[in-house]
Amino acid sequence: MDSTIVALLAQDGLTNGSIYCLLALALVLVFAVTRVIFVPQGEFVVYAALTMASFDGARTPGTVWLLLALGGAAWLADTVKLRREPRRMALAWLATAAPCVAAAGLVAWVAASKAPFVVQALTTVLAVTAMGPAVYRLAFQPVASASVLVLLIVAVALHFVLTGLALLFFGAEGVRTPAFTSASFSFGNITVSGQSLLVYAFTAVLIVVMAVFFRYALFGKALRATAANRTGARLVGISPDFAGRLCFTLAAAIGAVSGLLIGPITTVYYDSGFLIGLKGFVGAIVGGLVSYPIAAGGALFVGLVESFSSFWASAYKEVLVFTLIIPVLLWRSLSTTHSDEEE
Amino acid sequence: MAAPLPNPAAVTGPARGLSPVHAVAAVALVAVALAPLLAPAFYVTLLNYIGLYSLATLGLVLLTGVAGQTSFGQAAFVGIGAYTTGVLTTQFALSPWLTLLLALALTLALGYLIGRITLSMGGHYLPVATIAWGLSIYFLMGTIERFGGFTGITGIPAVSLFGFTLDRERHFYYFIWVVVLGALWLCANLLDSRPGRAIRGLKQGSGMVEAFGVHTTNTKTAVFVLAALLACLSGWLYAHLQRFVNPTPFGINQGIEYLFMAVVGGATSVWGAVLGATLITLLKTWLQDLLPKLLGQAGQFEMIVFGILMIVLLQHAREGLLPFLQRWLPRRPRALPPAEVPLARRTMPSPGSAVLRVEGARKTFGGLIAVNEVSFEVAAHEVVGLIGPNGAGKSTCFNLISGALPLTSGGIRFLEQDVSAMSASAIARLGLGRTFQHVKLVAAMSVVENVALGAYLRGRTGFIRSALRLNGQEERAAFAEAMRQLERVGLAAHAHDAAGSLPLGKQRIVEIARALAADPILLLLDEPAAGLRYAEKQQLAALIKALKTDGLTVLLVEHDMEFVMGLVDRLVVLNFGQKLAQGLPEEVQANPAVREAYLGA
């Protein structure tokens, strides 16, 4: 193996690692605020890539129906739940159902109007982001105070639903989306693609923003307080429902951008989200689901392991990545104190 | 239909003195026996799959539903069973019966290893780890060349039994269901036994069962291995039914589906496994038929419905569907035949000899000093009260004495033996019984079963003898002892109620009975009077005095000063983790430092 191959594998690993890193950040965010281990995070990635591919192929994306389905279900849930409180009901509609319906309209319009690439990309991000609060409302809000384990099982069930919906609305075919830029740069005998640089830059910015937001901004602290103690947070005026919706919105947005970034690099299928998300998850676990910088480092490591093992033992690539997580989990579990009191 | 699930009509009309439960069992058996003769081939196939899924789900019911250890990796063990026999019968021409033993042995070894590693992880790390090794094993099955990659292995031979080849689905059906019913019988026996009560107690946190001498890591590992063995058996049957294996049915999605079956059915009873496997399998078949027609395209759309069903269930009926059906079945109080040989009892130490010596005990949590250089003694037949304002370190002190928390420094001697470094279960074995500040009863078990759990250390039967019902004499003795303790505390009338249905004050008393069932020398009572009404408090005080007369030594934490003053021989007062005063109740009451701590200067 010469230095060119090493450089090539490293670049590949870092690019994928950066995507996993973005997902790891979203997972840490969701867990830190809601205690949900958000297994379906990868589904947002898939939705974004598939939406973009539909735009590219001049088809109306299944996203329209997906948004209408989620929005409709959220509308129904809020209407039934809050039927005696018209004011809160209207607010709930505005928070979850309305963005979905508006985004569905936007997607349909963009698809019909042959909008330029940038508009398509922005629309994709908006559309997938709008799913975040609806998903939280439907799946997690009713069980928000349940144990981490119950929330995890709900997340896994939700993964089934979202994957099934992806198959229903987008079909089984794999897609690749056009790159943002075809530029490439040479450093000595190493060539780095513009798309990869874009991935690195976006990841770096997001890590810094998230770390700063949660450490220094009052609002970030409020979100963390919700995670620690929902009742306490409510007593001091932080709405746990709002906090949950907000972090799912952010997670969906991060997933959407990851989808746009990964779409040109790898072929995305309706069910690719699980493995992509899990690899981000391995990174997040390295950070104990709490630290953004360590999670980011862990995710980059996963990308590198994957890329180098695909060279040495390509058949065992997935085995290696997922076996790797077990010692890390063990170390994490033994180094943190946790109570087994919760059911 | 194989479902042993009762049709309510069958239950209400028990014929010729049969109990409803027996009637249900009889109807179920007849249904199972007749099904392949009456049902079309398609349904026989379906019933075979329900049987296989029931076995794997049964393991999950024990592991996840009863013992509280969530696993998404059950399908991987099914795969290990199927692949072991697949490879060995086709490539080495071994007999399927030999490969069954080999598969079980391999699963035992692997399950033990994986279980030891993953079960030492707590909280959410455990289920995540099961996803990780579940995926790894799945990818391995698809990668190893000898296993035929993702195309799999064909030409697996049929099983022969006494020279009769079970190569037709209708014949194999009987084989599968005999195995399933046998496994259900064994597991139901196990749950209703000494180790079974320990397993059911695990969900209340390891602290509770350890206080009665249960080794939690060993118990959890044993349940994990048992679940793996049931899965392996299901896989072995699958391979010889299908005569072909590939990795797909052993992936993480199937692992998730097994968990769905357990949750949908009801993960606290062995019958939940059959109910869940039946419902999910039927629903899947029906949806696979209906949805593509409805949606106009082919695909696994039943996933959507399963996922939604699961989410709705977790939101509204976390116990699954079985409890809804069980409402139709009358709850029969457990028969309590007299014991031939009562449980052996300890001799109590003579009055005045030292039972407990706390010497300079210190406990810090990070920078917080919860207990600081506390020393005191308790002599045999004494009732000593440990009092102090909130946060004084009383409960921490209790946890140090009982071994639930390790000391930072200092020493504790129990019956002149250094117990500072001993585990909670080892200290319990020496003769220490305790109750908990936050009641830790197994809500779904009856009161008498909860109390019988207290006698864990006074029995010896393990998993195998319990599963085979060879534990009759010991069980009768344990339940006779439990009833004796319930009579002692005055709750015999509630023996057959579910523990969770009692008011909180009575649950505290049940905890005392449970601690007494361990035949302790020293009894630690953590706020026993909280939540009791005036008359109940007086009964409790009388009970504690009677215990003293019977030779027990009692150390209690309490807030209610009136209750304590009339009851205890001596008081120890803690404040901010330090001992403030000790002595006779009147002395302590008159102590200015104590008055200041309680009332403020």
Interface residues (C-beta under 8 A of the other chain):
Chain A: I37 L138 A139 P142 V143 A146 V148 L149 V150 L152 I153 V154 V156 A157 L158 H159 F160 V161 L162 T163 G164 L165 L167 L168 G171 A172 F274 L278 F281 V282 I285 A315 Y316 E318 V319 F322 T323 I325 I326 L329 L330 R332 S333 L334 H338 S339 D340 E341 E342 E343
Chain B: G68 T70 F72 I117 T118 S120 M121 G122 G123 H124 Y125 L126 P127 V128 A129 I131 A132 W133 L135 S136 F139 L140 T143 K203 G205 S206 G207 I252 N253 I256 L259 F260 V263 L295 Q297 G299 Q300 F301 E302 M303 I304 F306 G307 I308 M310 I311 L314 Q315 R318
